[in-house]
Amino acid sequence: MDANEKKELKEKRKQERRELRKAKKLERKKYMEDTIDQNPLKFKEWFSLRGIRDELKNVHWPRGKELAVDAGVVLLFTIVLGVFFYASDAIIAFILKALGMN
């Protein structure tokens, strides 16, 4: 197979991929249009205040005790990580000072 044939084959494959992508894009667009046409109320309901209100009802809102426990866990991890990074920095500074690099 010479260089010209390889180039033609490469161009042919490129064109096939372009056509395939275009066909898939049209298929997705048609699917969305069909979905909206079959049940337009469902699509509109999702973009309405009523749909938002319904979604907010599904949200789990934590109660006082649960909120306090979660806040305590966050605070504890913040303190632990702060101490860890402070200690790491102090150890590295001590080592560098001992080596005369700082």
A tleap script that builds the chain and sets N, CA, C and O, in Angstrom:
source leaprc.protein.ff14SB
mol = sequence {
  NMET ASP ALA ASN GLU LYS LYS GLU LEU LYS
  GLU LYS ARG LYS GLN GLU ARG ARG GLU LEU
  ARG LYS ALA LYS LYS LEU GLU ARG LYS LYS
  TYR MET GLU ASP THR ILE ASP GLN ASN PRO
  LEU LYS PHE LYS GLU TRP PHE SER LEU ARG
  GLY ILE ARG ASP GLU LEU LYS ASN VAL HIE
  TRP PRO ARG GLY LYS GLU LEU ALA VAL ASP
  ALA GLY VAL VAL LEU LEU PHE THR ILE VAL
  LEU GLY VAL PHE PHE TYR ALA SER ASP ALA
  ILE ILE ALA PHE ILE LEU LYS ALA LEU GLY
  MET CASN
}
set mol.1.N position { 0.859 -1.168 0.000 }
set mol.1.CA position { 0.000 0.000 0.000 }
set mol.1.C position { 0.912 1.240 0.000 }
set mol.1.O position { 1.754 1.410 0.882 }
set mol.2.N position { 0.724 2.082 -0.995 }
set mol.2.CA position { 1.588 3.264 -1.059 }
set mol.2.C position { 1.003 4.416 -0.238 }
set mol.2.O position { -0.089 4.303 0.319 }
set mol.3.N position { 1.729 5.500 -0.173 }
set mol.3.CA position { 1.350 6.637 0.673 }
set mol.3.C position { 0.026 7.249 0.243 }
set mol.3.O position { -0.762 7.679 1.085 }
set mol.4.N position { -0.224 7.289 -1.061 }
set mol.4.CA position { -1.462 7.884 -1.570 }
set mol.4.C position { -2.677 7.069 -1.139 }
set mol.4.O position { -3.699 7.631 -0.747 }
set mol.5.N position { -2.564 5.746 -1.210 }
set mol.5.CA position { -3.669 4.880 -0.797 }
set mol.5.C position { -3.929 5.001 0.700 }
set mol.5.O position { -5.079 5.001 1.140 }
set mol.6.N position { -2.852 5.105 1.480 }
set mol.6.CA position { -3.002 5.277 2.927 }
set mol.6.C position { -3.726 6.576 3.245 }
set mol.6.O position { -4.587 6.631 4.123 }
set mol.7.N position { -3.354 7.624 2.507 }
set mol.7.CA position { -3.977 8.928 2.728 }
set mol.7.C position { -5.466 8.877 2.388 }
set mol.7.O position { -6.293 9.418 3.122 }
set mol.8.N position { -5.804 8.224 1.272 }
set mol.8.CA position { -7.207 8.090 0.868 }
set mol.8.C position { -7.995 7.285 1.905 }
set mol.8.O position { -9.120 7.643 2.251 }
set mol.9.N position { -7.399 6.202 2.394 }
set mol.9.CA position { -8.056 5.370 3.397 }
set mol.9.C position { -8.286 6.156 4.686 }
set mol.9.O position { -9.341 6.051 5.311 }
set mol.10.N position { -7.283 6.945 5.074 }
set mol.10.CA position { -7.399 7.765 6.278 }
set mol.10.C position { -8.518 8.793 6.128 }
set mol.10.O position { -9.305 8.996 7.053 }
set mol.11.N position { -8.591 9.439 4.970 }
set mol.11.CA position { -9.648 10.424 4.712 }
set mol.11.C position { -11.025 9.762 4.706 }
set mol.11.O position { -11.999 10.331 5.200 }
set mol.12.N position { -11.097 8.554 4.143 }
set mol.12.CA position { -12.367 7.830 4.102 }
set mol.12.C position { -12.845 7.509 5.521 }
set mol.12.O position { -14.026 7.667 5.832 }
set mol.13.N position { -11.927 7.059 6.379 }
set mol.13.CA position { -12.278 6.755 7.772 }
set mol.13.C position { -12.701 8.013 8.522 }
set mol.13.O position { -13.639 7.986 9.318 }
set mol.14.N position { -12.003 9.111 8.262 }
set mol.14.CA position { -12.359 10.386 8.884 }
set mol.14.C position { -13.782 10.788 8.519 }
set mol.14.O position { -14.568 11.202 9.372 }
set mol.15.N position { -14.097 10.657 7.224 }
set mol.15.CA position { -15.431 11.015 6.740 }
set mol.15.C position { -16.491 10.114 7.371 }
set mol.15.O position { -17.564 10.586 7.746 }
set mol.16.N position { -16.197 8.822 7.488 }
set mol.16.CA position { -17.144 7.900 8.111 }
set mol.16.C position { -17.399 8.279 9.568 }
set mol.16.O position { -18.539 8.238 10.030 }
set mol.17.N position { -16.337 8.649 10.297 }
set mol.17.CA position { -16.503 9.062 11.695 }
set mol.17.C position { -17.340 10.334 11.797 }
set mol.17.O position { -18.190 10.454 12.679 }
set mol.18.N position { -17.096 11.290 10.884 }
set mol.18.CA position { -17.894 12.521 10.884 }
set mol.18.C position { -19.372 12.213 10.666 }
set mol.18.O position { -20.239 12.739 11.365 }
set mol.19.N position { -19.644 11.352 9.685 }
set mol.19.CA position { -21.032 10.994 9.390 }
set mol.19.C position { -21.678 10.275 10.572 }
set mol.19.O position { -22.848 10.506 10.877 }
set mol.20.N position { -20.924 9.410 11.232 }
set mol.20.CA position { -21.447 8.689 12.391 }
set mol.20.C position { -21.768 9.651 13.529 }
set mol.20.O position { -22.824 9.541 14.152 }
set mol.21.N position { -20.859 10.604 13.810 }
set mol.21.CA position { -21.120 11.598 14.856 }
set mol.21.C position { -22.347 12.434 14.521 }
set mol.21.O position { -23.162 12.730 15.394 }
set mol.22.N position { -22.473 12.812 13.257 }
set mol.22.CA position { -23.619 13.617 12.835 }
set mol.22.C position { -24.916 12.825 13.006 }
set mol.22.O position { -25.923 13.371 13.458 }
set mol.23.N position { -24.892 11.543 12.648 }
set mol.23.CA position { -26.083 10.706 12.789 }
set mol.23.C position { -26.465 10.546 14.258 }
set mol.23.O position { -27.646 10.601 14.601 }
set mol.24.N position { -25.466 10.347 15.134 }
set mol.24.CA position { -25.756 10.208 16.562 }
set mol.24.C position { -26.332 11.493 17.134 }
set mol.24.O position { -27.242 11.456 17.962 }
set mol.25.N position { -25.803 12.630 16.695 }
set mol.25.CA position { -26.295 13.917 17.175 }
set mol.25.C position { -27.752 14.114 16.762 }
set mol.25.O position { -28.576 14.555 17.564 }
set mol.26.N position { -28.064 13.787 15.511 }
set mol.26.CA position { -29.447 13.904 15.044 }
set mol.26.C position { -30.365 12.945 15.799 }
set mol.26.O position { -31.508 13.284 16.106 }
set mol.27.N position { -29.860 11.748 16.096 }
set mol.27.CA position { -30.651 10.763 16.836 }
set mol.27.C position { -30.969 11.266 18.243 }
set mol.27.O position { -32.102 11.133 18.705 }
set mol.28.N position { -29.974 11.847 18.930 }
set mol.28.CA position { -30.206 12.395 20.270 }
set mol.28.C position { -31.210 13.539 20.228 }
set mol.28.O position { -32.088 13.638 21.085 }
set mol.29.N position { -31.076 14.402 19.225 }
set mol.29.CA position { -31.987 15.535 19.101 }
set mol.29.C position { -33.412 15.037 18.874 }
set mol.29.O position { -34.352 15.538 19.491 }
set mol.30.N position { -33.574 14.054 17.991 }
set mol.30.CA position { -34.904 13.514 17.713 }
set mol.30.C position { -35.482 12.856 18.963 }
set mol.30.O position { -36.673 12.998 19.239 }
set mol.31.N position { -34.649 12.135 19.726 }
set mol.31.CA position { -35.112 11.491 20.951 }
set mol.31.C position { -35.630 12.532 21.932 }
set mol.31.O position { -36.696 12.351 22.521 }
set mol.32.N position { -34.885 13.623 22.115 }
set mol.32.CA position { -35.324 14.681 23.032 }
set mol.32.C position { -36.631 15.306 22.558 }
set mol.32.O position { -37.537 15.539 23.358 }
set mol.33.N position { -36.728 15.578 21.256 }
set mol.33.CA position { -37.956 16.165 20.723 }
set mol.33.C position { -39.139 15.226 20.921 }
set mol.33.O position { -40.230 15.660 21.290 }
set mol.34.N position { -38.915 13.926 20.672 }
set mol.34.CA position { -39.991 12.952 20.861 }
set mol.34.C position { -40.404 12.867 22.325 }
set mol.34.O position { -41.592 12.768 22.632 }
set mol.35.N position { -39.436 12.904 23.221 }
set mol.35.CA position { -39.731 12.841 24.653 }
set mol.35.C position { -40.566 14.037 25.076 }
set mol.35.O position { -41.541 13.893 25.813 }
set mol.36.N position { -40.186 15.205 24.613 }
set mol.36.CA position { -40.926 16.418 24.967 }
set mol.36.C position { -42.311 16.393 24.332 }
set mol.36.O position { -43.290 16.808 24.953 }
set mol.37.N position { -42.393 15.902 23.079 }
set mol.37.CA position { -43.691 15.848 22.404 }
set mol.37.C position { -44.626 14.846 23.067 }
set mol.37.O position { -45.830 15.092 23.142 }
set mol.38.N position { -44.101 13.721 23.549 }
set mol.38.CA position { -44.940 12.697 24.158 }
set mol.38.C position { -45.510 13.152 25.490 }
set mol.38.O position { -46.665 12.862 25.804 }
set mol.39.N position { -44.725 13.849 26.263 }
set mol.39.CA position { -45.177 14.266 27.579 }
set mol.39.C position { -44.639 15.667 27.887 }
set mol.39.O position { -43.725 15.818 28.697 }
set mol.40.N position { -45.210 16.692 27.238 }
set mol.40.CA position { -44.686 18.044 27.441 }
set mol.40.C position { -44.883 18.543 28.865 }
set mol.40.O position { -44.106 19.371 29.342 }
set mol.41.N position { -45.918 18.049 29.554 }
set mol.41.CA position { -46.169 18.524 30.909 }
set mol.41.C position { -45.055 18.107 31.860 }
set mol.41.O position { -44.682 18.866 32.755 }
set mol.42.N position { -44.524 16.902 31.669 }
set mol.42.CA position { -43.458 16.429 32.540 }
set mol.42.C position { -42.215 17.307 32.384 }
set mol.42.O position { -41.561 17.650 33.368 }
set mol.43.N position { -41.900 17.664 31.148 }
set mol.43.CA position { -40.741 18.521 30.904 }
set mol.43.C position { -40.965 19.909 31.487 }
set mol.43.O position { -40.067 20.474 32.111 }
set mol.44.N position { -42.155 20.458 31.287 }
set mol.44.CA position { -42.459 21.792 31.805 }
set mol.44.C position { -42.541 21.775 33.330 }
set mol.44.O position { -42.169 22.747 33.988 }
set mol.45.N position { -43.029 20.665 33.887 }
set mol.45.CA position { -43.164 20.554 35.341 }
set mol.45.C position { -41.800 20.613 36.019 }
set mol.45.O position { -41.669 21.147 37.120 }
set mol.46.N position { -40.796 20.066 35.362 }
set mol.46.CA position { -39.460 20.045 35.924 }
set mol.46.C position { -38.873 21.457 36.003 }
set mol.46.O position { -38.056 21.746 36.878 }
set mol.47.N position { -39.292 22.335 35.085 }
set mol.47.CA position { -38.784 23.700 35.048 }
set mol.47.C position { -39.754 24.686 35.676 }
set mol.47.O position { -39.696 25.877 35.370 }
set mol.48.N position { -40.627 24.234 36.529 }
set mol.48.CA position { -41.606 25.132 37.141 }
set mol.48.C position { -41.342 25.251 38.638 }
set mol.48.O position { -40.570 24.483 39.212 }
set mol.49.N position { -41.991 26.218 39.252 }
set mol.49.CA position { -41.864 26.382 40.702 }
set mol.49.C position { -42.435 25.177 41.437 }
set mol.49.O position { -41.943 24.790 42.498 }
set mol.50.N position { -43.474 24.593 40.863 }
set mol.50.CA position { -44.075 23.409 41.480 }
set mol.50.C position { -43.074 22.247 41.512 }
set mol.50.O position { -42.969 21.532 42.508 }
set mol.51.N position { -42.346 22.074 40.414 }
set mol.51.CA position { -41.335 21.019 40.360 }
set mol.51.C position { -40.227 21.249 41.367 }
set mol.51.O position { -39.736 20.311 41.994 }
set mol.52.N position { -39.835 22.512 41.519 }
set mol.52.CA position { -38.797 22.853 42.493 }
set mol.52.C position { -39.299 22.576 43.904 }
set mol.52.O position { -38.570 22.030 44.732 }
set mol.53.N position { -40.544 22.953 44.175 }
set mol.53.CA position { -41.131 22.725 45.490 }
set mol.53.C position { -41.181 21.227 45.802 }
set mol.53.O position { -40.880 20.807 46.919 }
set mol.54.N position { -41.563 20.429 44.803 }
set mol.54.CA position { -41.616 18.978 45.003 }
set mol.54.C position { -40.229 18.404 45.293 }
set mol.54.O position { -40.090 17.510 46.127 }
set mol.55.N position { -39.213 18.909 44.614 }
set mol.55.CA position { -37.848 18.439 44.870 }
set mol.55.C position { -37.385 18.836 46.267 }
set mol.55.O position { -36.694 18.062 46.931 }
set mol.56.N position { -37.753 20.023 46.717 }
set mol.56.CA position { -37.361 20.465 48.057 }
set mol.56.C position { -38.002 19.607 49.142 }
set mol.56.O position { -37.445 19.460 50.230 }
set mol.57.N position { -39.172 19.039 48.848 }
set mol.57.CA position { -39.813 18.146 49.811 }
set mol.57.C position { -39.022 16.848 49.963 }
set mol.57.O position { -39.075 16.205 51.011 }
set mol.58.N position { -38.290 16.464 48.916 }
set mol.58.CA position { -37.509 15.225 48.954 }
set mol.58.C position { -36.165 15.398 49.647 }
set mol.58.O position { -35.489 14.408 49.930 }
set mol.59.N position { -35.768 16.627 49.925 }
set mol.59.CA position { -34.481 16.892 50.567 }
set mol.59.C position { -34.559 16.516 52.040 }
set mol.59.O position { -35.549 16.807 52.712 }
set mol.60.N position { -33.505 15.866 52.540 }
set mol.60.CA position { -33.438 15.506 53.957 }
set mol.60.C position { -32.818 16.676 54.707 }
set mol.60.O position { -31.624 16.944 54.568 }
set mol.61.N position { -33.618 17.367 55.496 }
set mol.61.CA position { -33.126 18.492 56.281 }
set mol.61.C position { -32.774 17.986 57.668 }
set mol.61.O position { -33.635 17.422 58.343 }
set mol.62.N position { -31.526 18.169 58.122 }
set mol.62.CA position { -31.112 17.630 59.423 }
set mol.62.C position { -31.786 18.354 60.584 }
set mol.62.O position { -32.045 19.555 60.520 }
set mol.63.N position { -32.061 17.606 61.639 }
set mol.63.CA position { -32.636 18.169 62.863 }
set mol.63.C position { -31.502 18.710 63.727 }
set mol.63.O position { -30.329 18.582 63.378 }
set mol.64.N position { -31.858 19.311 64.848 }
set mol.64.CA position { -30.879 19.966 65.711 }
set mol.64.C position { -29.759 19.072 66.189 }
set mol.64.O position { -28.587 19.441 66.100 }
set mol.65.N position { -30.109 17.881 66.705 }
set mol.65.CA position { -29.091 16.979 67.252 }
set mol.65.C position { -28.161 16.479 66.142 }
set mol.65.O position { -26.942 16.441 66.313 }
set mol.66.N position { -28.744 16.102 65.015 }
set mol.66.CA position { -27.950 15.614 63.888 }
set mol.66.C position { -27.022 16.714 63.363 }
set mol.66.O position { -25.871 16.454 63.013 }
set mol.67.N position { -27.535 17.934 63.312 }
set mol.67.CA position { -26.733 19.071 62.864 }
set mol.67.C position { -25.575 19.334 63.823 }
set mol.67.O position { -24.459 19.625 63.391 }
set mol.68.N position { -25.842 19.230 65.124 }
set mol.68.CA position { -24.798 19.449 66.129 }
set mol.68.C position { -23.709 18.383 66.027 }
set mol.68.O position { -22.523 18.697 66.130 }
set mol.69.N position { -24.102 17.132 65.826 }
set mol.69.CA position { -23.123 16.045 65.698 }
set mol.69.C position { -22.256 16.264 64.460 }
set mol.69.O position { -21.032 16.144 64.523 }
set mol.70.N position { -22.891 16.585 63.339 }
set mol.70.CA position { -22.136 16.815 62.106 }
set mol.70.C position { -21.188 18.003 62.250 }
set mol.70.O position { -20.048 17.948 61.789 }
set mol.71.N position { -21.654 19.074 62.887 }
set mol.71.CA position { -20.798 20.244 63.101 }
set mol.71.C position { -19.624 19.885 64.008 }
set mol.71.O position { -18.506 20.353 63.789 }
set mol.72.N position { -19.868 19.062 65.019 }
set mol.72.CA position { -18.796 18.620 65.906 }
set mol.72.C position { -17.750 17.804 65.173 }
set mol.72.O position { -16.554 17.964 65.415 }
set mol.73.N position { -18.193 16.925 64.273 }
set mol.73.CA position { -17.259 16.107 63.494 }
set mol.73.C position { -16.393 17.002 62.613 }
set mol.73.O position { -15.180 16.808 62.523 }
set mol.74.N position { -17.017 17.976 61.965 }
set mol.74.CA position { -16.263 18.898 61.109 }
set mol.74.C position { -15.247 19.680 61.938 }
set mol.74.O position { -14.092 19.822 61.536 }
set mol.75.N position { -15.672 20.179 63.079 }
set mol.75.CA position { -14.777 20.943 63.952 }
set mol.75.C position { -13.613 20.074 64.439 }
set mol.75.O position { -12.465 20.520 64.445 }
set mol.76.N position { -13.907 18.842 64.843 }
set mol.76.CA position { -12.871 17.927 65.314 }
set mol.76.C position { -11.836 17.661 64.221 }
set mol.76.O position { -10.634 17.745 64.472 }
set mol.77.N position { -12.294 17.341 63.015 }
set mol.77.CA position { -11.365 17.071 61.924 }
set mol.77.C position { -10.556 18.309 61.557 }
set mol.77.O position { -9.382 18.196 61.204 }
set mol.78.N position { -11.163 19.479 61.635 }
set mol.78.CA position { -10.434 20.718 61.357 }
set mol.78.C position { -9.310 20.912 62.363 }
set mol.78.O position { -8.191 21.267 61.992 }
set mol.79.N position { -9.603 20.681 63.624 }
set mol.79.CA position { -8.582 20.827 64.671 }
set mol.79.C position { -7.481 19.787 64.497 }
set mol.79.O position { -6.298 20.119 64.567 }
set mol.80.N position { -7.862 18.531 64.271 }
set mol.80.CA position { -6.872 17.459 64.105 }
set mol.80.C position { -5.958 17.751 62.917 }
set mol.80.O position { -4.739 17.623 63.027 }
set mol.81.N position { -6.537 18.141 61.788 }
set mol.81.CA position { -5.713 18.432 60.616 }
set mol.81.C position { -4.843 19.665 60.838 }
set mol.81.O position { -3.706 19.709 60.370 }
set mol.82.N position { -5.363 20.663 61.546 }
set mol.82.CA position { -4.565 21.845 61.866 }
set mol.82.C position { -3.354 21.487 62.700 }
set mol.82.O position { -2.249 21.954 62.427 }
set mol.83.N position { -3.555 20.657 63.720 }
set mol.83.CA position { -2.446 20.213 64.573 }
set mol.83.C position { -1.447 19.394 63.757 }
set mol.83.O position { -0.236 19.558 63.904 }
set mol.84.N position { -1.957 18.513 62.899 }
set mol.84.CA position { -1.084 17.686 62.061 }
set mol.84.C position { -0.188 18.548 61.174 }
set mol.84.O position { 1.023 18.334 61.119 }
set mol.85.N position { -0.781 19.522 60.481 }
set mol.85.CA position { 0.015 20.361 59.584 }
set mol.85.C position { 0.974 21.267 60.358 }
set mol.85.O position { 2.090 21.516 59.901 }
set mol.86.N position { 0.556 21.756 61.512 }
set mol.86.CA position { 1.450 22.573 62.338 }
set mol.86.C position { 2.653 21.745 62.790 }
set mol.86.O position { 3.794 22.203 62.725 }
set mol.87.N position { 2.384 20.520 63.248 }
set mol.87.CA position { 3.464 19.644 63.714 }
set mol.87.C position { 4.392 19.272 62.556 }
set mol.87.O position { 5.613 19.266 62.712 }
set mol.88.N position { 3.815 18.964 61.401 }
set mol.88.CA position { 4.636 18.624 60.235 }
set mol.88.C position { 5.545 19.783 59.866 }
set mol.88.O position { 6.729 19.587 59.593 }
set mol.89.N position { 4.995 20.987 59.855 }
set mol.89.CA position { 5.781 22.171 59.527 }
set mol.89.C position { 6.889 22.389 60.552 }
set mol.89.O position { 8.018 22.716 60.189 }
set mol.90.N position { 6.567 22.208 61.830 }
set mol.90.CA position { 7.568 22.399 62.882 }
set mol.90.C position { 8.691 21.379 62.764 }
set mol.90.O position { 9.858 21.725 62.941 }
set mol.91.N position { 8.359 20.132 62.468 }
set mol.91.CA position { 9.374 19.083 62.328 }
set mol.91.C position { 10.275 19.369 61.131 }
set mol.91.O position { 11.497 19.259 61.231 }
set mol.92.N position { 9.683 19.731 60.015 }
set mol.92.CA position { 10.481 20.033 58.822 }
set mol.92.C position { 11.375 21.243 59.072 }
set mol.92.O position { 12.538 21.245 58.667 }
set mol.93.N position { 10.843 22.277 59.741 }
set mol.93.CA position { 11.651 23.459 60.058 }
set mol.93.C position { 12.810 23.088 60.975 }
set mol.93.O position { 13.924 23.579 60.794 }
set mol.94.N position { 12.559 22.225 61.958 }
set mol.94.CA position { 13.618 21.789 62.880 }
set mol.94.C position { 14.714 21.036 62.128 }
set mol.94.O position { 15.901 21.269 62.353 }
set mol.95.N position { 14.307 20.133 61.235 }
set mol.95.CA position { 15.281 19.353 60.457 }
set mol.95.C position { 16.114 20.277 59.572 }
set mol.95.O position { 17.336 20.141 59.512 }
set mol.96.N position { 15.466 21.206 58.893 }
set mol.96.CA position { 16.195 22.126 58.022 }
set mol.96.C position { 17.149 23.010 58.824 }
set mol.96.O position { 18.258 23.301 58.376 }
set mol.97.N position { 16.713 23.434 60.007 }
set mol.97.CA position { 17.564 24.267 60.864 }
set mol.97.C position { 18.772 23.458 61.341 }
set mol.97.O position { 19.885 23.979 61.403 }
set mol.98.N position { 18.551 22.180 61.679 }
set mol.98.CA position { 19.639 21.318 62.140 }
set mol.98.C position { 20.654 21.070 61.027 }
set mol.98.O position { 21.848 20.921 61.286 }
set mol.99.N position { 20.171 21.028 59.794 }
set mol.99.CA position { 21.067 20.819 58.657 }
set mol.99.C position { 21.720 22.118 58.198 }
set mol.99.O position { 22.600 22.107 57.338 }
set mol.100.N position { 21.287 23.234 58.774 }
set mol.100.CA position { 21.853 24.531 58.410 }
set mol.100.C position { 21.328 25.063 57.091 }
set mol.100.O position { 21.976 25.895 56.456 }
set mol.101.N position { 20.183 24.602 56.678 }
set mol.101.CA position { 19.608 25.046 55.407 }
set mol.101.C position { 18.628 26.195 55.594 }
set mol.101.O position { 18.134 26.755 54.615 }
set mol.102.N position { 18.350 26.543 56.816 }
set mol.102.CA position { 17.388 27.613 57.051 }
set mol.102.C position { 17.992 28.676 57.925 }
set mol.102.O position { 17.331 29.667 58.237 }
savepdb mol mol.pdb
quit
